[in-house]
């Protein structure tokens, strides 16, 4: 026979969400939830647009400096084409 030393039935109801009984309070709570959701969506879109704008600006500004850096890495050399008969036989 197993007996539980702790009663968890009361703890479960402690954290359960409860709806208010009055209809106007329910309406106000629903509208407050929708307002919070709208604010979070607005700021999410605003932050996303700001990140895209900063990224595009960064690319446009860094593109102007790239050709000067690429010219510094150029190595001048002379090349000679080697024909196939001149290559040693390898097995």
N, C-alpha and C positions, 0 to 999 in steps of 0.2 A: 504494500500500500504506500503510495507516494503522496506526500503532503507538501504543499508549497509554504515556505516560511514567509514569503513576501507576497502581498496582494498587489498585482500590477494593474488591476482593473481601474483603479482610481487615477493612476498615473497616465494611462492612455487618454482618459477624458480631460485631463489637465491641459494637454496641448492640442486638443481637437478644435478646429475653427467653428465658431458659432455664429449663426446669422441673427441679427437683431430682430425682435418681434414686431416692432412698430414699422408700418410700411414706409413712412417718410424717412426714417432712419436707414432702412434698407436702400431706398432710392439714393439718399445722400452718400452712403458708403459705396454704392455702385458707381455713382458719378465721380467720387473721389478716386476710385481705382482707375476709371477711364482717364481722368485728368493726369494721374501719375504716369500711366502708360503712354499717353500722348506726349508728355514732356520727355520721357526717356527716348521715345522714337525720334522726336525732333532733335534732341542733342546727339543721338547716334548718327542721324543723317548729316548733321552739321559737322561733327568730328570726321566722318568719312569723307565728306566733300573737302574739308580742310586738308586732310591727308593726301587726297588726290591732287589738289592744287599745289601743295608743297612739293610733291613728287614731280609734277610736270615742270614747275619752276626750277627745281634742282637739275632736271635733265637739260632744260634749255640753257641754263647758266654753265653747266659743265661741258656742254658740247662746244662752246667757243674756245675752251682751253685745250681740248683733246688734240687737234691737229698739230699744235706747237709741240706737245709732248711726243707725238708720234714721229715727228721729224728728227728728234734728238736720238731716236733708237735706230736710225737707218745706218746700215753697214755697207760701205762701198766695196765691191769685190769684182774680180774677173773670173769668168767661168769658161770651161772648155768642154765640148761635147765629146764623149768617148764612144767610139763605134763598137759594135758587138764583136767583130773579129779581134779587137785589141784586148778584150777581156780574157783572163786566164780561164781555162776549163776547170770547173769545180764539180765534184761528184759527191 
